[in-house]
Amino acid sequence: YKIRIPIASKGKGKSGGARVITCVFLIEKVVWLLSIYDKSEKENISDKDLEKAIKEI
C-alpha cells in the first residue's frame, strides 16, 4: 500500500508530502514498512526497488 502524508511546513498537502510504502500480510496480521520518501526528492518508487524491498522481508 502507498500512504500519502502531508508535510505541513511545505504547505503542499498530501500531493506534495511524504510517501509511506507498506506490505501487508492479512493472514499473519503483519505490516512491513518498505520505504518512506519525500515526494519532492523522489517522484515514485521504482518497481525494481519495490521488488527488492519485498524480497528482503
N, CA, C and O atoms as a Tripos MOL2 file, in Angstrom:
@<TRIPOS>MOLECULE
protein
  228   227    57     0     0
PROTEIN
NO_CHARGES

@<TRIPOS>ATOM
      1 N           0.8260   -1.1740    0.0000 N.3       1 TYR1
      2 CA          0.0000    0.0000    0.0000 C.3       1 TYR1
      3 C           0.8750    1.2440    0.0000 C.2       1 TYR1
      4 O           1.9540    1.2470    0.5920 O.2       1 TYR1
      5 N           0.4190    2.2850   -0.6530 N.am      2 LYS2
      6 CA          1.0950    3.5800   -0.6110 C.3       2 LYS2
      7 C           0.2010    4.5320    0.1770 C.2       2 LYS2
      8 O          -0.9720    4.7150   -0.1490 O.2       2 LYS2
      9 N           0.7700    5.1310    1.2140 N.am      3 ILE3
     10 CA          0.0340    6.0670    2.0530 C.3       3 ILE3
     11 C           0.6330    7.4530    1.8360 C.2       3 ILE3
     12 O           1.8460    7.6300    1.9560 O.2       3 ILE3
     13 N          -0.1940    8.4200    1.5230 N.am      4 ARG4
     14 CA          0.2600    9.7960    1.3120 C.3       4 ARG4
     15 C           0.0920   10.5880    2.6070 C.2       4 ARG4
     16 O          -0.9700   10.5640    3.2290 O.2       4 ARG4
     17 N           1.1570   11.2910    3.0050 N.am      5 ILE5
     18 CA          1.1390   12.0510    4.2520 C.3       5 ILE5
     19 C           1.5240   13.5010    3.9560 C.2       5 ILE5
     20 O           2.5830   13.7520    3.3820 O.2       5 ILE5
     21 N           0.6700   14.4630    4.3440 N.am      6 PRO6
     22 CA          1.0280   15.8680    4.1180 C.3       6 PRO6
     23 C           2.1590   16.2960    5.0560 C.2       6 PRO6
     24 O           2.2590   15.8150    6.1840 O.2       6 PRO6
     25 N           3.0000   17.1990    4.5780 N.am      7 ILE7
     26 CA          4.0350   17.8050    5.4140 C.3       7 ILE7
     27 C           3.6360   19.2700    5.5660 C.2       7 ILE7
     28 O           3.8030   20.0650    4.6410 O.2       7 ILE7
     29 N           3.1130   19.6180    6.7250 N.am      8 ALA8
     30 CA          2.5220   20.9440    6.9540 C.3       8 ALA8
     31 C           3.4880   22.0790    6.6370 C.2       8 ALA8
     32 O           3.0770   23.0980    6.0810 O.2       8 ALA8
     33 N           4.7490   21.9240    6.9760 N.am      9 SER9
     34 CA          5.7150   23.0050    6.7680 C.3       9 SER9
     35 C           5.9600   23.2930    5.2880 C.2       9 SER9
     36 O           6.4260   24.3770    4.9370 O.2       9 SER9
     37 N           5.6510   22.3360    4.4220 N.am     10 LYS10
     38 CA          5.8280   22.5330    2.9820 C.3      10 LYS10
     39 C           4.6130   23.2090    2.3590 C.2      10 LYS10
     40 O           4.7240   23.8230    1.2980 O.2      10 LYS10
     41 N           3.4550   23.1030    3.0060 N.am     11 GLY11
     42 CA          2.2470   23.7510    2.5280 C.3      11 GLY11
     43 C           1.7280   23.2410    1.1930 C.2      11 GLY11
     44 O           1.0980   23.9940    0.4500 O.2      11 GLY11
     45 N           1.9820   21.9730    0.8750 N.am     12 LYS12
     46 CA          1.5470   21.4160   -0.4030 C.3      12 LYS12
     47 C           0.5220   20.3020   -0.2570 C.2      12 LYS12
     48 O           0.1420   19.6860   -1.2530 O.2      12 LYS12
     49 N           0.0710   20.0320    0.9470 N.am     13 GLY13
     50 CA         -0.9120   18.9710    1.1610 C.3      13 GLY13
     51 C          -0.3410   17.5880    0.9030 C.2      13 GLY13
     52 O           0.8760   17.4050    0.8650 O.2      13 GLY13
     53 N          -1.2290   16.6140    0.7260 N.am     14 LYS14
     54 CA         -0.8100   15.2270    0.5350 C.3      14 LYS14
     55 C          -0.0460   15.0190   -0.7650 C.2      14 LYS14
     56 O           0.8890   14.2190   -0.8120 O.2      14 LYS14
     57 N          -0.4390   15.7370   -1.8340 N.am     15 SER15
     58 CA          0.1870   15.5060   -3.1400 C.3      15 SER15
     59 C           1.6660   15.8660   -3.1540 C.2      15 SER15
     60 O           2.4240   15.2980   -3.9400 O.2      15 SER15
     61 N           2.0920   16.7860   -2.3110 N.am     16 GLY16
     62 CA          3.4900   17.1740   -2.2580 C.3      16 GLY16
     63 C           4.1890   16.6980   -1.0070 C.2      16 GLY16
     64 O           5.3090   17.1240   -0.7240 O.2      16 GLY16
     65 N           3.5510   15.8250   -0.2550 N.am     17 GLY17
     66 CA          4.0920   15.3670    1.0210 C.3      17 GLY17
     67 C           4.9590   14.1330    0.9120 C.2      17 GLY17
     68 O           5.6220   13.9080   -0.1010 O.2      17 GLY17
     69 N           4.9470   13.3430    1.9590 N.am     18 ALA18
     70 CA          5.7560   12.1330    2.0330 C.3      18 ALA18
     71 C           4.9360   10.9270    1.5980 C.2      18 ALA18
     72 O           3.7070   10.9730    1.5480 O.2      18 ALA18
     73 N           5.6380    9.8570    1.2890 N.am     19 ARG19
     74 CA          5.0050    8.5930    0.9320 C.3      19 ARG19
     75 C           5.5190    7.5110    1.8750 C.2      19 ARG19
     76 O           6.7100    7.4570    2.1820 O.2      19 ARG19
     77 N           4.6220    6.6610    2.3260 N.am     20 VAL20
     78 CA          4.9750    5.5080    3.1480 C.3      20 VAL20
     79 C           4.5310    4.2810    2.3700 C.2      20 VAL20
     80 O           3.3520    4.1400    2.0460 O.2      20 VAL20
     81 N           5.4740    3.3920    2.0690 N.am     21 ILE21
     82 CA          5.1760    2.1790    1.3170 C.3      21 ILE21
     83 C           5.1960    1.0110    2.2960 C.2      21 ILE21
     84 O           6.1860    0.8010    2.9980 O.2      21 ILE21
     85 N           4.0980    0.2460    2.3430 N.am     22 THR22
     86 CA          4.0000   -0.8880    3.2570 C.3      22 THR22
     87 C           3.5960   -2.1500    2.5140 C.2      22 THR22
     88 O           3.0570   -2.0930    1.4090 O.2      22 THR22
     89 N           3.8600   -3.2740    3.1290 N.am     23 CYS23
     90 CA          3.4340   -4.5730    2.6170 C.3      23 CYS23
     91 C           2.6350   -5.2330    3.7370 C.2      23 CYS23
     92 O           3.1400   -5.4000    4.8460 O.2      23 CYS23
     93 N           1.4000   -5.6040    3.4520 N.am     24 VAL24
     94 CA          0.5040   -6.1330    4.4770 C.3      24 VAL24
     95 C           0.1970   -7.5960    4.1900 C.2      24 VAL24
     96 O          -0.2400   -7.9400    3.0920 O.2      24 VAL24
     97 N           0.4250   -8.4530    5.1700 N.am     25 PHE25
     98 CA          0.0560   -9.8580    5.0840 C.3      25 PHE25
     99 C          -1.1390  -10.0550    6.0090 C.2      25 PHE25
    100 O          -0.9660  -10.1720    7.2220 O.2      25 PHE25
    101 N          -2.3390  -10.0930    5.4600 N.am     26 LEU26
    102 CA         -3.5530  -10.1460    6.2720 C.3      26 LEU26
    103 C          -3.6770  -11.4360    7.0700 C.2      26 LEU26
    104 O          -4.1930  -11.4230    8.1880 O.2      26 LEU26
    105 N          -3.2180  -12.5370    6.5190 N.am     27 ILE27
    106 CA         -3.3360  -13.8180    7.2160 C.3      27 ILE27
    107 C          -2.4950  -13.8020    8.4930 C.2      27 ILE27
    108 O          -2.9390  -14.2770    9.5380 O.2      27 ILE27
    109 N          -1.2900  -13.2600    8.4060 N.am     28 GLU28
    110 CA         -0.3890  -13.2350    9.5580 C.3      28 GLU28
    111 C          -0.5630  -11.9810   10.4130 C.2      28 GLU28
    112 O           0.0450  -11.8700   11.4780 O.2      28 GLU28
    113 N          -1.3940  -11.0290    9.9530 N.am     29 LYS29
    114 CA         -1.6140   -9.7640   10.6560 C.3      29 LYS29
    115 C          -0.3010   -9.0210   10.8970 C.2      29 LYS29
    116 O          -0.0360   -8.5350   11.9970 O.2      29 LYS29
    117 N           0.5120   -8.9440    9.8420 N.am     30 VAL30
    118 CA          1.8100   -8.2880    9.9090 C.3      30 VAL30
    119 C           1.8500   -7.1630    8.8820 C.2      30 VAL30
    120 O           1.3820   -7.3230    7.7540 O.2      30 VAL30
    121 N           2.4130   -6.0250    9.2800 N.am     31 VAL31
    122 CA          2.6270   -4.9160    8.3500 C.3      31 VAL31
    123 C           4.1270   -4.6130    8.3350 C.2      31 VAL31
    124 O           4.7230   -4.3530    9.3800 O.2      31 VAL31
    125 N           4.7290   -4.6470    7.1500 N.am     32 TRP32
    126 CA          6.1500   -4.3520    6.9910 C.3      32 TRP32
    127 C           6.3050   -2.9730    6.3680 C.2      32 TRP32
    128 O           5.6620   -2.6730    5.3610 O.2      32 TRP32
    129 N           7.1430   -2.1380    6.9500 N.am     33 LEU33
    130 CA          7.4720   -0.8440    6.3730 C.3      33 LEU33
    131 C           8.5430   -1.0710    5.3130 C.2      33 LEU33
    132 O           9.6280   -1.5620    5.6260 O.2      33 LEU33
    133 N           8.2520   -0.7220    4.0670 N.am     34 LEU34
    134 CA          9.1950   -0.9370    2.9800 C.3      34 LEU34
    135 C           9.9880    0.3200    2.6410 C.2      34 LEU34
    136 O          11.1790    0.2350    2.3370 O.2      34 LEU34
    137 N           9.3510    1.4710    2.6870 N.am     35 SER35
    138 CA         10.0410    2.6980    2.2900 C.3      35 SER35
    139 C           9.2620    3.9200    2.7640 C.2      35 SER35
    140 O           8.0340    3.8990    2.8480 O.2      35 SER35
    141 N           9.9960    4.9810    3.0710 N.am     36 ILE36
    142 CA          9.4110    6.2970    3.3230 C.3      36 ILE36
    143 C          10.2420    7.2830    2.5150 C.2      36 ILE36
    144 O          11.4700    7.2780    2.5900 O.2      36 ILE36
    145 N           9.5670    8.1320    1.7410 N.am     37 TYR37
    146 CA         10.3090    9.1330    0.9830 C.3      37 TYR37
    147 C           9.4870   10.3930    0.7930 C.2      37 TYR37
    148 O           8.2560   10.3610    0.8100 O.2      37 TYR37
    149 N          10.1920   11.5080    0.6110 N.am     38 ASP38
    150 CA          9.5570   12.8000    0.3530 C.3      38 ASP38
    151 C           9.3490   12.9190   -1.1520 C.2      38 ASP38
    152 O          10.2920   12.7520   -1.9250 O.2      38 ASP38
    153 N           8.1460   13.2000   -1.5600 N.am     39 LYS39
    154 CA          7.8320   13.2570   -2.9810 C.3      39 LYS39
    155 C           8.6500   14.3210   -3.7060 C.2      39 LYS39
    156 O           8.9070   14.1820   -4.9020 O.2      39 LYS39
    157 N           9.0650   15.3810   -3.0120 N.am     40 SER40
    158 CA          9.8860   16.4040   -3.6630 C.3      40 SER40
    159 C          11.2860   15.8870   -3.9770 C.2      40 SER40
    160 O          11.9750   16.4430   -4.8340 O.2      40 SER40
    161 N          11.7120   14.8250   -3.2880 N.am     41 GLU41
    162 CA         13.0270   14.2390   -3.5280 C.3      41 GLU41
    163 C          12.9660   13.0400   -4.4680 C.2      41 GLU41
    164 O          13.9500   12.7230   -5.1370 O.2      41 GLU41
    165 N          11.8210   12.3780   -4.5220 N.am     42 LYS42
    166 CA         11.6730   11.1790   -5.3470 C.3      42 LYS42
    167 C          10.2160   11.0850   -5.7670 C.2      42 LYS42
    168 O           9.3400   10.9330   -4.9160 O.2      42 LYS42
    169 N           9.9400   11.1730   -7.0630 N.am     43 GLU43
    170 CA          8.5670   11.1870   -7.5710 C.3      43 GLU43
    171 C           7.8390    9.8790   -7.2620 C.2      43 GLU43
    172 O           6.7210    9.8980   -6.7480 O.2      43 GLU43
    173 N           8.4640    8.7520   -7.5710 N.am     44 ASN44
    174 CA          7.8690    7.4300   -7.3520 C.3      44 ASN44
    175 C           8.9520    6.4390   -6.9710 C.2      44 ASN44
    176 O          10.1320    6.6640   -7.2380 O.2      44 ASN44
    177 N           8.5520    5.3560   -6.3520 N.am     45 ILE45
    178 CA          9.4730    4.2590   -6.0910 C.3      45 ILE45
    179 C           9.4050    3.3250   -7.2990 C.2      45 ILE45
    180 O           8.3180    3.0000   -7.7740 O.2      45 ILE45
    181 N          10.5550    2.9000   -7.7890 N.am     46 SER46
    182 CA         10.5800    2.0590   -8.9860 C.3      46 SER46
    183 C          10.1100    0.6450   -8.6520 C.2      46 SER46
    184 O          10.2000    0.2000   -7.5080 O.2      46 SER46
    185 N           9.6130   -0.0430   -9.6630 N.am     47 ASP47
    186 CA          9.2020   -1.4380   -9.4710 C.3      47 ASP47
    187 C          10.3740   -2.2730   -8.9870 C.2      47 ASP47
    188 O          10.2070   -3.1530   -8.1420 O.2      47 ASP47
    189 N          11.5620   -2.0020   -9.5190 N.am     48 LYS48
    190 CA         12.7680   -2.7410   -9.1280 C.3      48 LYS48
    191 C          13.0660   -2.5510   -7.6380 C.2      48 LYS48
    192 O          13.3410   -3.5180   -6.9280 O.2      48 LYS48
    193 N          13.0080   -1.2920   -7.1640 N.am     49 ASP49
    194 CA         13.2570   -1.0180   -5.7420 C.3      49 ASP49
    195 C          12.1910   -1.6570   -4.8570 C.2      49 ASP49
    196 O          12.4950   -2.1620   -3.7760 O.2      49 ASP49
    197 N          10.9430   -1.6330   -5.3180 N.am     50 LEU50
    198 CA          9.8440   -2.2320   -4.5640 C.3      50 LEU50
    199 C          10.0100   -3.7460   -4.4720 C.2      50 LEU50
    200 O           9.8440   -4.3260   -3.3990 O.2      50 LEU50
    201 N          10.3370   -4.3860   -5.5920 N.am     51 GLU51
    202 CA         10.5550   -5.8360   -5.5930 C.3      51 GLU51
    203 C          11.7190   -6.2100   -4.6850 C.2      51 GLU51
    204 O          11.6540   -7.2110   -3.9710 O.2      51 GLU51
    205 N          12.7900   -5.4080   -4.7090 N.am     52 LYS52
    206 CA         13.9540   -5.6690   -3.8570 C.3      52 LYS52
    207 C          13.5680   -5.5920   -2.3760 C.2      52 LYS52
    208 O          13.9730   -6.4420   -1.5830 O.2      52 LYS52
    209 N          12.7900   -4.5770   -2.0060 N.am     53 ALA53
    210 CA         12.3590   -4.4160   -0.6130 C.3      53 ALA53
    211 C          11.4920   -5.5860   -0.1660 C.2      53 ALA53
    212 O          11.6240   -6.0590    0.9630 O.2      53 ALA53
    213 N          10.6100   -6.0540   -1.0390 N.am     54 ILE54
    214 CA          9.7390   -7.1900   -0.7010 C.3      54 ILE54
    215 C          10.5590   -8.4590   -0.5210 C.2      54 ILE54
    216 O          10.2810   -9.2450    0.3850 O.2      54 ILE54
    217 N          11.5620   -8.6750   -1.3650 N.am     55 LYS55
    218 CA         12.4120   -9.8730   -1.2530 C.3      55 LYS55
    219 C          13.2140   -9.8830    0.0420 C.2      55 LYS55
    220 O          13.5500  -10.9500    0.5570 O.2      55 LYS55
    221 N          13.5240   -8.6910    0.5740 N.am     56 GLU56
    222 CA         14.3070   -8.6010    1.8110 C.3      56 GLU56
    223 C          13.4990   -8.9620    3.0520 C.2      56 GLU56
    224 O          14.0630   -9.1320    4.1330 O.2      56 GLU56
    225 N          12.1860   -9.0810    2.9020 N.am     57 ILE57
    226 CA         11.3440   -9.4600    4.0400 C.3      57 ILE57
    227 C          11.6210  -10.8780    4.3140 C.2      57 ILE57
    228 O          11.0390  -11.4550    5.2320 O.2      57 ILE57
@<TRIPOS>BOND
     1     1     2 1
     2     2     3 1
     3     3     4 2
     4     3     5 am
     5     5     6 1
     6     6     7 1
     7     7     8 2
     8     7     9 am
     9     9    10 1
    10    10    11 1
    11    11    12 2
    12    11    13 am
    13    13    14 1
    14    14    15 1
    15    15    16 2
    16    15    17 am
    17    17    18 1
    18    18    19 1
    19    19    20 2
    20    19    21 am
    21    21    22 1
    22    22    23 1
    23    23    24 2
    24    23    25 am
    25    25    26 1
    26    26    27 1
    27    27    28 2
    28    27    29 am
    29    29    30 1
    30    30    31 1
    31    31    32 2
    32    31    33 am
    33    33    34 1
    34    34    35 1
    35    35    36 2
    36    35    37 am
    37    37    38 1
    38    38    39 1
    39    39    40 2
    40    39    41 am
    41    41    42 1
    42    42    43 1
    43    43    44 2
    44    43    45 am
    45    45    46 1
    46    46    47 1
    47    47    48 2
    48    47    49 am
    49    49    50 1
    50    50    51 1
    51    51    52 2
    52    51    53 am
    53    53    54 1
    54    54    55 1
    55    55    56 2
    56    55    57 am
    57    57    58 1
    58    58    59 1
    59    59    60 2
    60    59    61 am
    61    61    62 1
    62    62    63 1
    63    63    64 2
    64    63    65 am
    65    65    66 1
    66    66    67 1
    67    67    68 2
    68    67    69 am
    69    69    70 1
    70    70    71 1
    71    71    72 2
    72    71    73 am
    73    73    74 1
    74    74    75 1
    75    75    76 2
    76    75    77 am
    77    77    78 1
    78    78    79 1
    79    79    80 2
    80    79    81 am
    81    81    82 1
    82    82    83 1
    83    83    84 2
    84    83    85 am
    85    85    86 1
    86    86    87 1
    87    87    88 2
    88    87    89 am
    89    89    90 1
    90    90    91 1
    91    91    92 2
    92    91    93 am
    93    93    94 1
    94    94    95 1
    95    95    96 2
    96    95    97 am
    97    97    98 1
    98    98    99 1
    99    99   100 2
   100    99   101 am
   101   101   102 1
   102   102   103 1
   103   103   104 2
   104   103   105 am
   105   105   106 1
   106   106   107 1
   107   107   108 2
   108   107   109 am
   109   109   110 1
   110   110   111 1
   111   111   112 2
   112   111   113 am
   113   113   114 1
   114   114   115 1
   115   115   116 2
   116   115   117 am
   117   117   118 1
   118   118   119 1
   119   119   120 2
   120   119   121 am
   121   121   122 1
   122   122   123 1
   123   123   124 2
   124   123   125 am
   125   125   126 1
   126   126   127 1
   127   127   128 2
   128   127   129 am
   129   129   130 1
   130   130   131 1
   131   131   132 2
   132   131   133 am
   133   133   134 1
   134   134   135 1
   135   135   136 2
   136   135   137 am
   137   137   138 1
   138   138   139 1
   139   139   140 2
   140   139   141 am
   141   141   142 1
   142   142   143 1
   143   143   144 2
   144   143   145 am
   145   145   146 1
   146   146   147 1
   147   147   148 2
   148   147   149 am
   149   149   150 1
   150   150   151 1
   151   151   152 2
   152   151   153 am
   153   153   154 1
   154   154   155 1
   155   155   156 2
   156   155   157 am
   157   157   158 1
   158   158   159 1
   159   159   160 2
   160   159   161 am
   161   161   162 1
   162   162   163 1
   163   163   164 2
   164   163   165 am
   165   165   166 1
   166   166   167 1
   167   167   168 2
   168   167   169 am
   169   169   170 1
   170   170   171 1
   171   171   172 2
   172   171   173 am
   173   173   174 1
   174   174   175 1
   175   175   176 2
   176   175   177 am
   177   177   178 1
   178   178   179 1
   179   179   180 2
   180   179   181 am
   181   181   182 1
   182   182   183 1
   183   183   184 2
   184   183   185 am
   185   185   186 1
   186   186   187 1
   187   187   188 2
   188   187   189 am
   189   189   190 1
   190   190   191 1
   191   191   192 2
   192   191   193 am
   193   193   194 1
   194   194   195 1
   195   195   196 2
   196   195   197 am
   197   197   198 1
   198   198   199 1
   199   199   200 2
   200   199   201 am
   201   201   202 1
   202   202   203 1
   203   203   204 2
   204   203   205 am
   205   205   206 1
   206   206   207 1
   207   207   208 2
   208   207   209 am
   209   209   210 1
   210   210   211 1
   211   211   212 2
   212   211   213 am
   213   213   214 1
   214   214   215 1
   215   215   216 2
   216   215   217 am
   217   217   218 1
   218   218   219 1
   219   219   220 2
   220   219   221 am
   221   221   222 1
   222   222   223 1
   223   223   224 2
   224   223   225 am
   225   225   226 1
   226   226   227 1
   227   227   228 2
@<TRIPOS>SUBSTRUCTURE
     1 TYR1         2 RESIDUE 1 A TYR
     2 LYS2         6 RESIDUE 1 A LYS
     3 ILE3        10 RESIDUE 1 A ILE
     4 ARG4        14 RESIDUE 1 A ARG
     5 ILE5        18 RESIDUE 1 A ILE
     6 PRO6        22 RESIDUE 1 A PRO
     7 ILE7        26 RESIDUE 1 A ILE
     8 ALA8        30 RESIDUE 1 A ALA
     9 SER9        34 RESIDUE 1 A SER
    10 LYS10       38 RESIDUE 1 A LYS
    11 GLY11       42 RESIDUE 1 A GLY
    12 LYS12       46 RESIDUE 1 A LYS
    13 GLY13       50 RESIDUE 1 A GLY
    14 LYS14       54 RESIDUE 1 A LYS
    15 SER15       58 RESIDUE 1 A SER
    16 GLY16       62 RESIDUE 1 A GLY
    17 GLY17       66 RESIDUE 1 A GLY
    18 ALA18       70 RESIDUE 1 A ALA
    19 ARG19       74 RESIDUE 1 A ARG
    20 VAL20       78 RESIDUE 1 A VAL
    21 ILE21       82 RESIDUE 1 A ILE
    22 THR22       86 RESIDUE 1 A THR
    23 CYS23       90 RESIDUE 1 A CYS
    24 VAL24       94 RESIDUE 1 A VAL
    25 PHE25       98 RESIDUE 1 A PHE
    26 LEU26      102 RESIDUE 1 A LEU
    27 ILE27      106 RESIDUE 1 A ILE
    28 GLU28      110 RESIDUE 1 A GLU
    29 LYS29      114 RESIDUE 1 A LYS
    30 VAL30      118 RESIDUE 1 A VAL
    31 VAL31      122 RESIDUE 1 A VAL
    32 TRP32      126 RESIDUE 1 A TRP
    33 LEU33      130 RESIDUE 1 A LEU
    34 LEU34      134 RESIDUE 1 A LEU
    35 SER35      138 RESIDUE 1 A SER
    36 ILE36      142 RESIDUE 1 A ILE
    37 TYR37      146 RESIDUE 1 A TYR
    38 ASP38      150 RESIDUE 1 A ASP
    39 LYS39      154 RESIDUE 1 A LYS
    40 SER40      158 RESIDUE 1 A SER
    41 GLU41      162 RESIDUE 1 A GLU
    42 LYS42      166 RESIDUE 1 A LYS
    43 GLU43      170 RESIDUE 1 A GLU
    44 ASN44      174 RESIDUE 1 A ASN
    45 ILE45      178 RESIDUE 1 A ILE
    46 SER46      182 RESIDUE 1 A SER
    47 ASP47      186 RESIDUE 1 A ASP
    48 LYS48      190 RESIDUE 1 A LYS
    49 ASP49      194 RESIDUE 1 A ASP
    50 LEU50      198 RESIDUE 1 A LEU
    51 GLU51      202 RESIDUE 1 A GLU
    52 LYS52      206 RESIDUE 1 A LYS
    53 ALA53      210 RESIDUE 1 A ALA
    54 ILE54      214 RESIDUE 1 A ILE
    55 LYS55      218 RESIDUE 1 A LYS
    56 GLU56      222 RESIDUE 1 A GLU
    57 ILE57      226 RESIDUE 1 A ILE
